Amino acid sequence: MERGLFITFEGADGCGKTTQLELLAQYLKDYEVLKTREPGAKGLGEKIREILLNYDAQVSDRAESFLFLADRAQHIDMVVNPAVQAGKIVLCDRHTDSTVAYQGYGRGIDLDRIRKLNDIAVNGRKPDLTLLFDIDVETSMARVGNHKDRMESAGINFFNKVRQGYLEIAKNEPQRVKIIDASKSIEEIHKNVVILVEELLQTAHL
């Protein structure tokens, strides 16, 4: 492989995206795969993730957005780009769409500003495929349970806005973002993921 792929996994907490990322990594055993996440890739990202999820005082909405964007810039430059250029398939748990959905639609920060800042952070790197695991808010919150981090404790109205934001992103970018019904069984969801990824592999001649 002269060039790898960048596949992102999106959706609300409790949607099952992390489980599906692991299953896809196992399915792609014949390829060189790198599993990563935002926020919190190895190194600086781990420090930023700790602040974002566990800081026990108020964080302004704009400061929260800049922390996510700082993590993203570091992640793209130090992790994603080198891996893709080396021919690896990068599977990433959350990326730019999370910031648009959570900070833009959820927190109400201007969407054009969020998108422009995202563009600066990724410096031209776009996912080859984004898998959006869609599920109703009540089910996703029930799956998360009572032990919630700072982001997971934002409330049902916030997460309804986030879900609608994700669906709007998918509507606007249907070629990149593929919606997967996350209410189905793990096995059914995995089959749907494999179909979409195999189509991408064929298109990319990998």
C-alpha positions in Angstrom: 0.0 0.0 0.0 1.4 3.4 -1.0 -1.3 5.2 1.0 -3.5 4.2 3.8 -7.0 5.2 4.8 -8.5 7.3 7.6 -11.9 6.0 8.9 -13.7 7.8 11.8 -16.3 6.5 14.2 -19.0 9.0 15.4 -22.1 9.0 17.6 -23.3 9.7 21.1 -21.8 8.1 24.1 -23.3 4.6 24.5 -23.9 4.2 20.7 -21.5 1.2 20.5 -18.9 2.9 18.2 -15.9 1.8 20.3 -17.0 -1.8 20.2 -17.5 -1.6 16.4 -14.0 0.0 16.0 -12.5 -3.0 17.8 -14.4 -5.5 15.7 -13.4 -3.8 12.5 -9.8 -3.8 13.6 -10.0 -7.6 14.0 -11.7 -8.0 10.7 -8.9 -6.0 9.0 -6.3 -8.3 10.3 -4.6 -8.7 6.9 -3.9 -4.9 6.9 -1.8 -2.7 9.1 -4.3 -1.0 11.3 -3.8 1.8 13.8 -6.5 2.4 16.5 -6.7 5.8 18.0 -9.1 8.3 19.5 -10.0 12.0 20.1 -9.5 13.4 22.5 -6.7 11.4 24.1 -4.2 10.0 21.5 -1.0 8.8 23.1 1.2 11.6 24.5 -0.1 15.2 24.8 -3.6 14.1 23.9 -3.9 12.0 27.1 -3.3 15.1 29.2 -5.9 17.2 27.3 -8.4 14.3 27.6 -8.0 14.3 31.4 -8.9 18.0 31.6 -11.8 17.7 29.2 -13.5 14.8 30.9 -12.6 15.1 34.5 -11.9 18.8 35.4 -14.1 19.4 38.4 -14.8 23.2 37.9 -16.6 25.1 35.2 -15.1 25.2 31.7 -16.3 27.9 29.3 -17.8 26.6 26.1 -15.1 28.4 24.0 -12.3 27.0 26.1 -13.7 23.5 25.8 -13.8 23.9 22.0 -10.2 25.1 21.9 -9.0 22.2 24.0 -10.6 19.7 21.6 -9.1 21.5 18.7 -5.6 21.6 20.2 -5.8 17.9 20.8 -6.9 17.4 17.2 -4.1 19.4 15.7 -1.5 17.4 17.7 -3.3 14.1 16.8 -3.4 14.8 13.0 0.2 16.0 12.8 1.8 13.4 15.1 -0.4 10.3 14.7 -2.8 10.2 11.8 -0.8 11.7 9.0 2.4 9.7 9.5 0.3 6.5 9.8 -1.7 7.1 6.6 1.4 8.1 4.7 3.0 4.8 5.8 0.1 2.9 4.3 -1.8 2.1 7.5 -5.6 2.1 7.9 -6.3 4.5 10.8 -9.5 3.8 12.8 -10.3 6.9 14.9 -12.9 7.0 17.8 -14.3 10.6 17.3 -13.0 13.4 15.1 -14.2 16.7 13.6 -17.9 15.8 13.5 -17.9 15.4 17.3 -16.8 19.0 17.7 -19.5 20.2 15.3 -22.2 18.1 16.9 -21.3 18.7 20.6 -19.8 22.2 20.7 -21.7 23.6 17.6 -25.2 22.1 17.8 -25.1 21.1 21.5 -23.4 24.1 23.1 -24.6 26.6 20.5 -21.3 27.9 19.3 -21.4 29.4 15.8 -21.1 26.5 13.3 -19.2 28.4 10.7 -16.5 29.3 13.3 -16.3 25.7 14.5 -15.9 24.5 10.9 -13.2 27.0 10.1 -11.3 26.1 13.3 -11.6 22.4 12.5 -10.2 23.2 9.0 -7.2 24.8 10.7 -6.7 21.9 13.1 -6.8 19.2 10.5 -4.7 21.1 7.9 -6.4 19.5 4.9 -6.8 15.9 6.3 -10.3 14.6 5.7 -11.7 11.2 6.7 -12.1 8.8 3.8 -15.2 7.4 5.5 -17.1 8.4 8.6 -19.4 5.8 10.3 -22.2 7.5 12.3 -23.8 5.2 14.8 -27.3 6.6 15.4 -29.5 5.7 18.4 -32.2 7.5 20.4 -31.0 9.5 23.3 -32.8 7.6 26.0 -31.2 4.4 25.0 -27.7 5.9 24.7 -28.0 7.5 28.1 -29.2 4.2 29.7 -26.2 2.4 28.2 -23.8 4.9 29.7 -25.3 4.3 33.2 -24.9 6.4 36.3 -21.1 6.8 36.2 -20.9 9.7 33.8 -17.9 12.0 33.0 -18.3 15.7 32.6 -19.4 15.5 29.0 -21.8 12.7 29.6 -23.5 14.6 32.3 -24.8 17.4 30.1 -28.5 16.3 30.1 -31.1 15.0 27.7 -31.9 18.3 25.9 -28.2 18.7 25.1 -27.9 15.2 23.7 -31.0 15.6 21.6 -29.3 18.6 20.0 -26.2 16.6 19.5 -28.1 13.8 17.8 -29.9 16.2 15.4 -26.5 17.8 14.7 -25.0 14.5 13.7 -28.0 13.7 11.4 -27.6 17.2 9.8 -23.9 16.6 9.1 -24.8 13.2 7.5 -27.5 14.9 5.4 -25.0 17.5 4.2 -22.2 15.1 3.4 -23.8 11.8 2.3 -20.7 10.6 0.4 -18.5 10.7 3.4 -20.9 10.1 6.4 -22.8 6.8 6.5 -25.6 6.4 9.1 -25.7 3.0 10.8 -28.7 2.0 13.0 -27.0 1.4 16.3 -30.2 -0.1 17.9 -29.5 -3.4 16.2 -27.4 -6.3 17.6 -23.7 -6.0 17.7 -23.4 -8.7 15.0 -25.8 -6.9 12.6 -24.1 -3.6 13.1 -20.7 -5.2 12.4 -22.0 -6.6 9.2 -23.2 -3.2 8.1 -19.8 -1.7 8.9 -18.0 -4.4 6.9 -20.1 -3.8 3.9 -19.3 0.0 3.9 -15.6 -0.6 4.6 -15.3 -3.2 1.9 -16.8 -0.7 -0.6 -14.2 1.8 0.4 -11.3 -0.7 0.1 -12.4 -1.6 -3.4 -12.7 2.0 -4.4 -9.2 2.7 -3.0 -7.9 -0.5 -4.6 -6.5 -1.8 -1.3 
